[in-house]
């Protein structure tokens, strides 16, 4: 599993058109590959603000956190055997959950 680097905003750069371009570098959580997103603004201040906001967004996005080593099948087995039974017991006032085989 690749180590995921933190997203970061670069300083805005002035384009030939006179606009300011904000850029954010972020990394794919599955492959660790570097990606960049950019947007143009009329002012440097707007560009910096967008960069900071995007950096926060990418840091807070749960999809960008390192994934679990647990397979989907393992997750579902755990959920069916433990989590769903507890929920049924809670709904039934603490009575044991019915057996999945009808017994």
N, CA, C and O of each residue as an XYZ file, in Angstrom:
412
protein
N       0.849     -1.177      0.000
C       0.000      0.000      0.000
C       0.894      1.239      0.000
O       1.744      1.374      0.881
N       0.728      2.139     -0.953
C       1.577      3.331     -1.000
C       1.254      4.292      0.139
O       0.106      4.398      0.569
N       2.262      4.979      0.612
C       2.068      6.002      1.632
C       1.467      7.222      0.958
O       2.015      7.731     -0.020
N       0.347      7.689      1.476
C      -0.350      8.819      0.867
C       0.194     10.117      1.452
O       0.234     10.295      2.669
N       0.608     11.009      0.578
C       1.106     12.309      1.001
C      -0.080     13.250      1.199
O      -1.155     13.044      0.636
N       0.132     14.269      1.997
C      -0.907     15.257      2.271
C      -1.102     16.172      1.056
O      -0.142     16.485      0.351
N      -2.351     16.599      0.816
C      -2.581     17.566     -0.256
C      -1.986     18.919      0.129
O      -1.896     19.248      1.312
N      -1.587     19.690     -0.858
C      -1.058     21.015     -0.554
C      -1.326     21.972     -1.715
O      -1.295     21.589     -2.884
N      -1.588     23.222     -1.354
C      -1.834     24.271     -2.342
C      -0.515     24.983     -2.632
O       0.246     25.301     -1.718
N      -0.256     25.227     -3.913
C       0.918     26.012     -4.294
C       0.532     27.494     -4.275
O      -0.647     27.846     -4.290
N       1.556     28.351     -4.240
C       1.277     29.780     -4.336
C       0.658     30.066     -5.697
O       1.080     29.496     -6.703
N      -0.349     30.953     -5.738
C      -0.959     31.288     -7.033
C       0.057     31.901     -7.974
O       1.012     32.546     -7.542
N      -0.158     31.692     -9.266
C       0.728     32.298    -10.255
C      -0.110     33.168    -11.186
O      -1.272     32.878    -11.471
N       0.520     34.242    -11.646
C      -0.165     35.169    -12.542
C      -0.036     34.667    -13.973
O       1.064     34.374    -14.442
N      -1.161     34.573    -14.658
C      -1.184     34.109    -16.042
C      -1.009     35.285    -16.996
O      -1.160     36.439    -16.594
N      -0.695     35.002    -18.243
C      -0.530     36.058    -19.253
C      -1.803     36.868    -19.432
O      -1.750     38.037    -19.813
N      -2.945     36.252    -19.159
C      -4.236     36.934    -19.303
C      -4.471     37.954    -18.194
O      -5.405     38.752    -18.264
N      -3.619     37.922    -17.172
C      -3.796     38.825    -16.043
C      -4.534     38.170    -14.880
O      -4.588     38.727    -13.783
N      -5.096     37.003    -15.115
C      -5.783     36.284    -14.048
C      -4.765     35.545    -13.187
O      -3.607     35.379    -13.568
N      -5.223     35.106    -12.018
C      -4.395     34.346    -11.095
C      -4.863     32.903    -11.066
O      -6.058     32.626    -10.964
N      -3.912     31.990    -11.157
C      -4.252     30.570    -11.146
C      -3.847     29.952     -9.808
O      -2.691     30.016     -9.391
N      -4.859     29.343     -9.141
C      -4.608     28.604     -7.905
C      -4.470     27.133     -8.272
O      -5.205     26.622     -9.117
N      -3.522     26.457     -7.629
C      -3.290     25.034     -7.920
C      -3.228     24.242     -6.618
O      -2.723     24.714     -5.599
N      -3.747     23.047     -6.685
C      -3.705     22.152     -5.543
C      -3.186     20.801     -6.002
O      -3.663     20.247     -6.993
N      -2.213     20.276     -5.282
C      -1.692     18.940     -5.558
C      -2.272     18.003     -4.514
O      -2.244     18.291     -3.318
N      -2.801     16.875     -4.981
C      -3.320     15.859     -4.066
C      -2.943     14.487     -4.614
O      -2.507     14.362     -5.758
N      -3.113     13.472     -3.794
C      -2.643     12.140     -4.149
C      -3.787     11.134     -4.075
O      -4.580     11.148     -3.134
N      -3.863     10.266     -5.074
C      -4.895      9.239     -5.134
C      -4.689      8.257     -3.982
O      -3.591      7.727     -3.817
N      -5.743      8.003     -3.174
C      -5.559      7.124     -2.022
C      -5.307      5.667     -2.398
O      -4.727      4.924     -1.606
N      -5.726      5.245     -3.580
C      -5.536      3.851     -3.978
C      -4.167      3.605     -4.604
O      -3.533      2.583     -4.345
N      -3.719      4.544     -5.425
C      -2.466      4.338     -6.156
C      -1.307      5.175     -5.625
O      -0.144      4.859     -5.877
N      -1.623      6.248     -4.886
C      -0.587      7.152     -4.411
C      -0.107      8.112     -5.492
O       0.813      8.897     -5.265
N      -0.737      8.050     -6.683
C      -0.311      8.917     -7.783
C      -0.701     10.367     -7.522
O      -1.749     10.664     -6.947
N       0.170     11.245     -7.959
C      -0.012     12.686     -7.793
C      -0.986     13.215     -8.836
O      -0.923     12.844    -10.008
N      -1.897     14.097     -8.389
C      -2.835     14.776     -9.285
C      -2.823     16.259     -8.949
O      -2.440     16.661     -7.850
N      -3.245     17.055     -9.906
C      -3.311     18.490     -9.673
C      -4.628     19.025    -10.205
O      -5.102     18.610    -11.263
N      -5.209     19.947     -9.461
C      -6.404     20.633     -9.912
C      -6.117     22.127     -9.843
O      -5.362     22.579     -8.982
N      -6.713     22.887    -10.742
C      -6.436     24.322    -10.796
C      -7.696     25.091    -11.190
O      -8.612     24.552    -11.812
N      -7.710     26.357    -10.808
C      -8.797     27.242    -11.190
C      -8.256     28.661    -11.261
O      -7.353     29.028    -10.509
N      -8.816     29.460    -12.174
C      -8.357     30.839    -12.363
C      -9.297     31.828    -11.681
O     -10.508     31.618    -11.598
N      -8.687     32.929    -11.189
C      -9.433     33.954    -10.470
C      -8.961     35.334    -10.904
O      -7.871     35.492    -11.455
N      -9.794     36.318    -10.648
C      -9.465     37.694    -11.015
C      -8.380     38.270    -10.109
O      -7.578     39.093    -10.549
N      -8.349     37.841     -8.840
C      -7.369     38.399     -7.905
C      -6.542     37.291     -7.251
O      -6.955     36.135     -7.167
N      -5.367     37.693     -6.797
C      -4.491     36.749     -6.098
C      -5.137     36.311     -4.786
O      -5.020     35.154     -4.381
N      -5.809     37.235     -4.139
C      -6.471     36.922     -2.859
C      -7.517     35.814     -3.033
O      -7.580     34.885     -2.228
N      -8.331     35.915     -4.081
C      -9.343     34.886     -4.351
C      -8.681     33.539     -4.631
O      -9.163     32.496     -4.191
N      -7.582     33.573     -5.361
C      -6.871     32.345     -5.702
C      -6.311     31.672     -4.440
O      -6.411     30.454     -4.289
N      -5.725     32.467     -3.539
C      -5.192     31.919     -2.295
C      -6.310     31.317     -1.441
O      -6.152     30.250     -0.848
N      -7.434     32.020     -1.392
C      -8.568     31.541     -0.603
C      -9.050     30.192     -1.145
O      -9.293     29.263     -0.374
N      -9.188     30.085     -2.457
C      -9.642     28.834     -3.068
C      -8.650     27.707     -2.766
O      -9.057     26.589     -2.449
N      -7.372     27.994     -2.862
C      -6.349     26.992     -2.593
C      -6.437     26.465     -1.172
O      -6.360     25.256     -0.950
N      -6.601     27.376     -0.196
C      -6.730     26.962      1.202
C      -7.987     26.117      1.404
O      -7.953     25.094      2.089
N      -9.102     26.555      0.800
C     -10.356     25.813      0.951
C     -10.261     24.414      0.356
O     -10.747     23.449      0.945
N      -9.637     24.308     -0.807
C      -9.495     23.001     -1.445
C      -8.565     22.095     -0.648
O      -8.798     20.891     -0.543
N      -7.524     22.672     -0.095
C      -6.592     21.884      0.721
C      -7.328     21.293      1.927
O      -7.157     20.117      2.247
N      -8.139     22.106      2.586
C      -8.929     21.631      3.727
C      -9.904     20.548      3.282
O     -10.053     19.523      3.949
N     -10.559     20.779      2.162
C     -11.526     19.808      1.639
C     -10.862     18.451      1.397
O     -11.402     17.417      1.788
N      -9.714     18.453      0.765
C      -9.029     17.199      0.466
C      -8.480     16.538      1.727
O      -8.392     15.312      1.787
N      -8.111     17.321      2.728
C      -7.631     16.738      3.983
C      -8.779     16.090      4.757
O      -8.587     15.060      5.404
N      -9.969     16.688      4.693
C     -11.112     16.192      5.448
C     -11.876     15.090      4.730
O     -12.655     14.377      5.362
N     -11.674     14.934      3.432
C     -12.419     13.940      2.652
C     -12.036     12.538      3.104
O     -10.875     12.145      2.981
N     -13.007     11.768      3.632
C     -12.674     10.430      4.120
C     -12.141      9.502      3.028
O     -11.444      8.536      3.340
N     -12.440      9.762      1.796
C     -11.947      8.914      0.715
C     -10.447      9.052      0.514
O      -9.828      8.210     -0.137
N      -9.861     10.094      1.062
C      -8.435     10.303      0.877
C      -7.602      9.705      2.009
O      -6.372      9.752      1.975
N      -8.272      9.150      2.998
C      -7.544      8.492      4.077
C      -7.107      7.112      3.603
O      -7.766      6.505      2.760
N      -6.007      6.622      4.140
C      -5.552      5.296      3.707
C      -6.651      4.256      3.903
O      -7.276      4.205      4.963
N      -6.887      3.434      2.895
C      -7.950      2.438      3.001
C      -7.577      1.311      3.963
O      -6.402      1.077      4.246
N      -8.587      0.630      4.450
C      -8.389     -0.505      5.346
C      -7.855     -1.694      4.551
O      -8.087     -1.796      3.346
N      -7.150     -2.581      5.219
C      -6.692     -3.813      4.585
C      -7.787     -4.868      4.557
O      -7.625     -5.923      3.944
N      -8.917     -4.577      5.231
C     -10.031     -5.512      5.306
C     -10.736     -5.596      3.957
O     -11.036     -4.569      3.347
N     -11.004     -6.819      3.485
C     -11.710     -6.988      2.212
C     -13.192     -6.726      2.419
O     -13.670     -6.689      3.553
N     -13.914     -6.546      1.334
C     -15.351     -6.316      1.421
C     -16.031     -7.534      2.054
O     -16.930     -7.383      2.881
N     -15.606     -8.733      1.669
C     -16.186     -9.952      2.234
C     -15.971    -10.037      3.740
O     -16.877    -10.425      4.477
N     -14.770     -9.673      4.199
C     -14.486     -9.678      5.638
C     -15.348     -8.652      6.361
O     -15.863     -8.914      7.448
N     -15.498     -7.487      5.750
C     -16.331     -6.445      6.343
C     -17.776     -6.915      6.471
O     -18.394     -6.752      7.523
N     -18.315     -7.500      5.399
C     -19.710     -7.955      5.411
C     -19.900     -9.089      6.424
O     -20.918     -9.127      7.116
N     -18.955     -9.995      6.521
C     -19.058    -11.080      7.504
C     -19.119    -10.492      8.904
O     -19.965    -10.883      9.709
N     -18.226     -9.556      9.198
C     -18.230     -8.885     10.507
C     -19.562     -8.181     10.728
O     -20.156     -8.303     11.799
N     -20.031     -7.456      9.740
C     -21.268     -6.689      9.901
C     -22.456     -7.624     10.128
O     -23.271     -7.382     11.018
N     -22.561     -8.685      9.334
C     -23.691     -9.614      9.473
C     -23.659    -10.366     10.800
O     -24.702    -10.575     11.419
N     -22.466    -10.773     11.240
C     -22.354    -11.573     12.460
C     -22.376    -10.750     13.738
O     -22.802    -11.254     14.778
N     -21.936     -9.513     13.694
C     -21.808     -8.734     14.921
C     -22.714     -7.514     14.951
O     -23.560     -7.385     15.836
N     -22.543     -6.634     14.001
C     -23.240     -5.356     14.025
C     -24.739     -5.534     13.853
O     -25.512     -4.991     14.643
N     -25.171     -6.277     12.847
C     -26.603     -6.409     12.591
C     -27.296     -7.145     13.731
O     -28.433     -6.811     14.064
N     -26.647     -8.137     14.340
C     -27.248     -8.855     15.467
C     -27.467     -7.924     16.652
O     -28.514     -7.971     17.297
N     -26.478     -7.075     16.940
C     -26.633     -6.112     18.047
C     -27.784     -5.172     17.775
O     -28.543     -4.840     18.686
N     -27.926     -4.734     16.523
C     -29.011     -3.814     16.183
C     -30.364     -4.485     16.350
O     -31.301     -3.863     16.850
N     -30.483     -5.745     15.940
C     -31.740     -6.474     16.094
C     -32.038     -6.680     17.572
O     -33.184     -6.518     17.992
N     -31.029     -7.035     18.373
C     -31.239     -7.212     19.804
C     -31.704     -5.912     20.445
O     -32.606     -5.923     21.283
N     -31.102     -4.799     20.061
C     -31.520     -3.509     20.596
C     -32.968     -3.220     20.221
O     -33.739     -2.727     21.045
N     -33.339     -3.524     18.986
C     -34.700     -3.281     18.525
C     -35.711     -4.178     19.226
O     -36.878     -3.808     19.360
N     -35.272     -5.362     19.677
C     -36.163     -6.325     20.301
C     -36.077     -6.261     21.817
O     -36.537     -7.180     22.495
N     -35.508     -5.217     22.357
C     -35.417     -5.051     23.793
C     -34.443     -6.002     24.465
O     -34.645     -6.370     25.622
N     -33.397     -6.404     23.770
C     -32.366     -7.252     24.350
C     -32.563     -8.720     24.112
O     -31.717     -9.514     24.522
N     -33.659     -9.132     23.459
C     -33.852    -10.543     23.134
C     -32.832    -10.963     22.103
O     -32.390    -10.137     21.305
N     -32.439    -12.252     22.098
C     -31.467    -12.706     21.094
C     -32.032    -12.554     19.687
O     -33.227    -12.733     19.455
N     -31.157    -12.224     18.768
C     -31.562    -12.098     17.366
C     -31.933    -13.461     16.822
O     -31.323    -14.460     17.203
N     -32.932    -13.528     15.927
C     -33.283    -14.816     15.325
C     -32.125    -15.375     14.517
O     -31.352    -14.617     13.931
N     -32.003    -16.676     14.482
C     -30.953    -17.340     13.727
C     -31.172    -17.132     12.251
O     -32.310    -17.211     11.787
N     -30.103    -16.863     11.480
C     -30.279    -16.656     10.040
C     -30.787    -17.905      9.331
O     -31.301    -17.815      8.216
N     -30.650    -19.074      9.966
C     -31.100    -20.320      9.334
C     -32.518    -20.668      9.750
O     -33.019    -21.742      9.415
N     -33.168    -19.768     10.478
C     -34.565    -19.975     10.864
C     -34.720    -20.859     12.074
O     -35.833    -21.304     12.354
N     -33.656    -21.137     12.808
C     -33.723    -22.062     13.932
C     -33.774    -21.424     15.218
O     -33.833    -22.103     16.243
